Amino acid sequence: MADLIRRKPVGLALATLKNTRKACSADLLKLVESAIANAQQKETDVDALVVSQIMVDGAGRKPLQRNSMIRAVSNYKKRFARPRFMSGPQGRMWLVPRPFCHVTVVVSDDPEARKAAGLSAAAPKPVARRARTSRLGAAAAAVSAAGAKPVKPEGEAKVAKKGEKSQAKTKKPSDKAKE
């Protein structure tokens, strides 16, 4: 699986991993997405990234652990910590090997890595987008550009919204006593 995405642009690598029906493709997909997110934090252009290196090496086997050692561990981790056995001849038990591996992914926007991937050395230029025009038309755009509020005709009455106090003056009982 690692050979399929080595020296490929990240977009092509993600598409390959999403459409490959292997058990490890989902794990590699999460790993490559994590590497892309880390590169975005460093403000690099995602379109220029290439999977420059991917290394898979053996991590050895997990040591056997007794139940007393893993009581405080979550159930999810217990699946990997407990040994699995298979019945052997004459009532013996054989340990089922459960190999693990380490995977290292390096994404780069280096020109040399891009050339090795068969791309141009220069990073792709960002696509220029057109300025969005308002749906309200030219008059509304002019009003918003001027920073002024449109003037309402005098005949319209202000409708109080829910939660707003009305502006009508009411006489307080203390005002009646003074008159």
C-alpha positions, 0 to 999 in steps of 0.5 A, a space after each residue: 500500500 505504501 508503494 501506491 502513494 509514494 512520490 504522489 501529489 497528496 490529492 492523488 494519494 488521498 484518492 488512491 487510498 479512498 478507492 483501494 479495498 485493503 484493510 490498511 488503507 483506512 489507517 494510511 488515509 488518516 495518517 496522510 490527512 493528519 500530515 496534511 493538517 500539520 502542514 496546513 498549520 505551518 501555512 504551506 500550500 496544500 496543492 503543492 504538497 507531495 508524499 515525498 517519503 513513506 516508511 513502514 518498518 516492523 515494531 516487533 511484537 507486543 510483550 505478554 501482559 498479565 491481567 493484573 497489569 492491564 486492569 487500569 487500561 481501557 477496553 479498547 487498548 486491552 484488545 491489543 495488550 492481551 495475548 491470543 492463543 490457539 489450541 495446539 496438540 496434546 492440550 498445549 496452547 500456541 501463541 498467535 503472533 500479532 505483529 505491529 508496525 511503525 509508519 512514517 509519512 513525510 509530505 513536502 512542497 520542496 521542488 526536488 520532491 515535486 520533480 521526483 513525483 513528475 510534477 513541475 518544480 514550481 508550486 501551482 499558482 492559486 486560482 484567482 476568483 472573481 469578486 462576488 457581486 451582490 444579489 441586490 443590484 447596483 443601487 444596494 452596492 452603491 449604498 453599502 459602499 458609501 456606508 450610509 443607510 437607505 432612507 425610509 419614506 416618512 409614511 412608514 411606521 416603525 414596527 417594534 420587534 419582539 423584545 424591543 420596548 415601544 417608543 411611545 411616551 406614556 404618562 407616569 402616575 407621578 406626572 398626573 399628580 404634578 399637573 
